[in-house]
C-alpha cells in the first residue's frame, strides 16, 4: 500500500517532515475509517457491490494499474489489450469488494451465515487434528482474507502472515477489522524466527505466497523465473509438517468457496537433494497450482505490484521451461 494515499502528491514533503507525515497519515486514516463506517451501514452484498463499483471506476486510474497490466501481459500472453483491460477492471472491482468486505467480516465468517463454504480435497491431517500444525499457502485471489477464516473454522490455531501498510494508523484500523478472523497476525519480514516460534507453540501458519520476494530464489511462474520465498516449503521440510495449498473463489457477491488441496511433498526423485533444492521443487508445484487457478479466474487475481525481474517486462524477455524446479 502506498505510503500516502490522499496526500500522494505531497509524499516528498511528508518523507522529509515528520509533522507533515503525521498529518497525511491521519488524513488517510480518517478518510478510510469513515468510508468503512459508512459501508458498514449497508447490507453486506450491497456493500460488496459498492466496493466493486468504486474499484472498477477508480482503480484503473491508479499508478499501480500499469503494474497490473504488465503482470497480466506476462501471465496471459495470448490476451489482447482489450481483454487485458477488461480483466484488469475485474481485478480492481474485486479489490474494491475486498476492502468493503472488511467492514462485514463478522457477517461473512460465521458458519451459520452460509457465505463461506469449505471444501477439503483428500486427507489433510491438521484439519482432523488441529494440534498438528501445518503451513497453508494461497494467492491473492477473490477475498484472500477468507483463507484464515476457513482454517480457524476447523478449530486450527493459526498465525497469519501479512504485510502491514506503511501508515501505522491504517495498520491499526485493518487489525481491528481482521480481529474477526480469529487468528494471530504476524508481520511479514525476512526472518523465520516469528514463524518458528508460532509453530513450536502449536499454531499453524497461513501465508499468501504469490508475491515477489527480492531475497528469495528464482522459481518459474508462468514460465518466467520470479524471486520467490522458499520459507513455506523450508518450514514444512524442517518440521515435517504438511504444506497445504488453499484456493479462495468468489461465488457471487460476498459469498466464497475455500478449497484445501492435498499437501505438497518433495518428489521421490529429490529425496537425496538438499533442503533448498527440495524447497524449490515444492514451490514450483505450488506455482503450478497458482497458474491453473489464475487462468481459470484471472479477474479475481490482484497483482498490482511487479512480480518478475524488470527485464522480464521488456521485449527481450525469454520464457523458462520450468526445468529449474521440475
Beta strands, then each sheet from edge to edge (+ up, - down):
strand 1: 116-120
strand 2: 134-138
strand 3: 158-162
strand 4: 184-187
strand 5: 204-208
strand 6: 217-221
strand 7: 224-228
strand 8: 242-250
strand 9: 256-260
sheet 1: 1+ 9+ 8- 2- 5- 3- 4-
sheet 2: 6+ 7-
end
